[in-house]
């Protein structure tokens, strides 16, 4: 018969602290004398050494100023405070120190202090992602409510114009009523596009991202058979994932169409290029949740780039960089990607614009 494990044994600690491996932040459990009792997977990745090397070693030595952590641990051990925060530099194997925000907190067990490290760059990115997500949700609610409010009076205007056309005489007057009907139809089509992602029920199934890319590639080349090269750069190891294939085709196609419009001059010159690149991203964070693997899909073009005045607003509805554009293509792409629990980003400079889609993988 196996003897029960002591609550203070290393195996028992590993079992109790296993949940820390699910966190995106860097976490260590440290004894008051500075000895590392546990390091989670995120900390292991950040330091570039195995957790076996971390555990049992002096954890303050992982910092550019170890005395700051020693002082904090001594204060936690003597109950001078429950939580202490400060900024520090985390030493990493073979690369520059990582600026981090350190949170030292007592636990309900004597002899154990939790040290949480928030990379300052990551913290700023997470706050930016959350801000963009909140803004996106607010924009979608506004647009959806506005679209619903427009539909009823728009139908009334169209109906009244049709009835008026039956009453008026004279070709010129009838042309005016037809203009009203045509413009009402154009606005109705715009409203339908605004509501499209919210009205359609997702058709979830197994998705091969390269089938999605190939479909987009064939559609783009059918529309632009000359002057444009669509280059494949695929990672064949990417697994299938659950998603709405048709919606993802629409999202990638919207981005590719946006690129084609920006490439009009280069298409005419015959040297336009779009690259469809897929990769596996590891240890990715979306909205403060960490995923072990994610799909990384890039749509890269060699166009003039997004104007600086639009870079912070390109995913907003009805914002377009070209005359006559609806400003809905990228908004709908963002909505579809977010419905797949992913994110979409844009990095643009003259001569290269990169739209990056990230979607969690199983």
N, C-alpha and C positions, 0 to 999 in steps of 0.2 A: 504493500500500500504506500502511495506517494505521500510524503509529508506536506502539509499545507505551507505555501510560501509566506515568508515573513513580509508584513506590509512595508518594511524598510529595505527588502532585498532589491537588487537591480532589476530582476525579472518582474517583480511586482510594480516597480516604478514604471517600467516600459509599458505595462498593461494600463496603468492609471493615466499615463500621459499620452496614450496613443491618439487621442482626439486632437492633440496639438498638430499632428501631421496633416490635418485637413485644413489648417489655417494658411492664409497667404502671407501673414506676417511672420517674422523670425522670432522664435520663442526658445528660451532656455530655462531650465529649472536649476537653480544654483543653491548650494549650501551657504550659510552665512560666512564661512571662511573663504568663499570664492570658488570652491570646487564645483565643476559642472556635473550635475546629476543626470541631465537629459538635454538633448538638442533635437528640435524637430527637423523635418525634411527640408523646409524652406531655409533654415539656418545652415544646414549642411551644404545646400547648393550655393548659398551666398558666400560662405567661407572657402568653398572649394576643397574641403577635406571631409573625411568620413566622420559620422557621429561617434564611432568608436574612439577616434583620435581626440574628439572634443570632450567626451565624457570621462571624468576622472582627472582632467587637466585644470589648471587655474584659469577660469573664464575671464577674469579681468585682463589677462595677457593678450586677449583677442582685440584689445582696444588701443588706440594711439595714446590715450591717457588712462592707464589702468587704475590709477589712484582714485579717480572719480567713482568708479563702480565699487571699489573696495569700501570707500566711505559710505556709499549708498547701502551696501549690504550690511555694514556694521550698524547703520541706523535702523534698517528693517529688523535686524536681529535683536536690537535692544528696544523695539517698539517705539522708536522716536517718531515714526510716521507710518501710515498705512500704504501710501503710494508716493513715489518720487519720480519726477520727470526731468530730463536734461538732454542736450544734444551732444553727440560724440562721433568719433570716427572708428569704424569697424575695420580691422586689418583683414585683408583677403590674400589668399595664396597667389602670388605672382602678378597681382594687379593693384591699382591704387586703392587706398582706403575708401570705404563706402560711408558717406555721411548718413547718420541715423538719428532718430529721436528715440531715446531710451526711456522705457517705463518700468520702474522697479516696484513690485507689489508684493505684499505679504500674502501668504496662503493660510488655510485653516490648519496646517500642520507645521509644527515647530521643526526647524532645520531645513525648510524648503522656501525659497523665494523665487517668484516668477519674474524673469527679465524678458520683456517684449521689446523688439527692435523694429521700428518703422522707418524704412529707407525714405529719406526726405524727398527724393525724386519720385518714388513710388507713391508716397502719400499725396504729393501735389498732383500726380497723374490720376489717382483715384478720386480726389476731390474734383478734378476737372471732368472726369468721366461722369461722376454723379451729377455735376452741374449741367452737363450736356444732356444727360438722360432726363433730368427734371425738365429742362427747357424743351426737349423733344416731346415729352408727354404733354406739356402745357400747349405746345403748338398744335399737336394732333387733336387735342380736345377742342381747342379754339376752332380749328379748321372744320372738324366734324360737326360741331354745333352750328357754325356759320353755313356750312353746306346744307344742313337740314333746314335752316331758316330760309335759305334762298330758294329751295325747290318749289315750295307751294306758290309764292307770288310769281315765280318764273313760269309755272304752268298756267297761271291765270293770265299773264301777259301774252303768252303764245296763243291761248285759246281766244282771247279778245281780238288779237290781230287777225286770226283766221276768220272770225265772224265779221270783222270790219271789212275784210277783203271781199266778202260776199255782198256787202252793201254799197261799197264805193264804186263809182264809175270812172272810167278813164285809166289808161295804161300807166300813167305816171303815178297816180295815187296807189294803184295796186302794187307797183314796185316798192313803194314805201312800206306797205304792210308785209311784203315778202322779206324785206330787209329785217324787219322786227322778228319774223319767224325764224329766219336763218341765224340771227344773233342769239335768239333765245335757245335754239338748238345747240349752238356752240357753247353757251354757258352751261346748258344741261350736261353736255359731254364733259366739261371741265368739272362740274360737281360730281358726276359719276366717277371720274378718275380719283377725285379726292376721297370718296367713300369706298373705293374698291377694296383696299386691304382690310377694311373693317367688316365688310358685308360677306366676303367669301369665307366659307368654312375651310380650314386647313385640310389638305389631303396628304396625310402623313404616311410615309413609306420609307424604304431603304433608298438612300441617295448616294450615287457615285458622282463625286464632284467633277470628275473628268468628262463624264457624259454631259453634265451641265455645260462645261466649258466648250466641248465640241459642238453642242447645239448652238451656243452663242456665236462661236467662230463661224459656223456655216451660215447663220443668218446675217452676220455682219458682212461676210465676203460676198454673199448674194446681193446685198445692197450696194457694196462698194467693190466691184470686181477688179478695178484698176487703181493703181497708185497707193494701195494699202496692203501691208503685210501684217498678218496676225500670227505671231510666233508662239509656239507651245513650249513651255518649260515646266514639265510636270514631275512631281514626286510620286512614282508608281506605288510607294509603300503606304500611301494614305488609305485608311479603311473607309468603308461605307458608314453612314450615320443616318439617323432618323430625321426626316424633314419633309418639306413640301417641295418636290422637284420642280414643278411648274412655276411656283412662286420664286424659287431661287434662280431659275432661268431668267425670269422677268427682272429680278434685281441686278444680276450680272449684265444682262442685255441693256438695261437702263444706263449703267455705268459705261459700257462699251459705246453705246450711242452718244453719250455725252462726250466721250473721247473723240469719236468720229467727227462730231460737229466742231470741236476745237481744232481738229487736224485738217480742216477744209483746205487751207493753203498748202499744206504738205501733200495732201492727196492729189491736188492739182499738179504739184511738182513731181509726184511719183515716188516720194521717199518717206511716206507716212508709215508708222509702225505702232502696233499695239502688242504688248506681251501679256500672255495669260500664264501666271506663275503660281504653282501650288507647293506648299511646304507644310511640314509638321512643326507646330510651335509647342514648346514644353513649359510647364509650370506657368500658365497664363492666368491672369486675374481679370474677371469681369465683375464690375460692381461689388468689389470686396469679397467675391467668392473665387476660390482658387480651383483651377482645373489642371489635371496632370497633362492632358494633351488637348490641342485645338487645331482645327484646320486654319491655315493661313493662305488666303487667296489674294493675289495681287493682280490688278489691271493697270498696266503701266503704258503710258503713251509718250511720244516724243514731240508733243505739241508745245504751244507757247506758255503753258502754265496757267493756273488760276490767278486772276487779278488779285493783288493784295487786299483790295477793298472788299472782296467777296469771300476770302478764305475762311473767315469765322462764321459765315452765314450760308455756305453752299448747300447745307442740308435743310435750311429753312424752307417752308412751302412758299411757292410763288416768287422765289428769288432766282433769277436767271442772268447769266453773263452774256447772252446773245439776244438780239432783237427778235421778237416773235416767239421766244421760248416760253413754255408754260411754267417752268420752275418747279415741276412736280417729279421729274424722273429720279433725282437723287433722294428726294424726300420719301418716295415710295420704296426705293432701294433700302434706305435706312430702316423704314418700318418693317419690311420683310426680314431683314437681318436681325433686328431686335426681337421679332417674333420667334426666331430660332435661338434666342438667348445669347446672341453674339453682338459684335460691335463693328463699326465701319469707320475708318479714318482716312484722311487725305493728307499727303505730303507733296507739295508742289513747288517747283522752281522752273524758270524758263528752260525749255528743252526736255523736261521730265516731270510728269505728274503720276503719282502712285496712289491709287485707291486700294486700301488693304481691308479685306474682310476677315474677321476672326469668328469662328463658330466652334463651340466645345465639341469634342469627340468623346465617344464612349470609352 
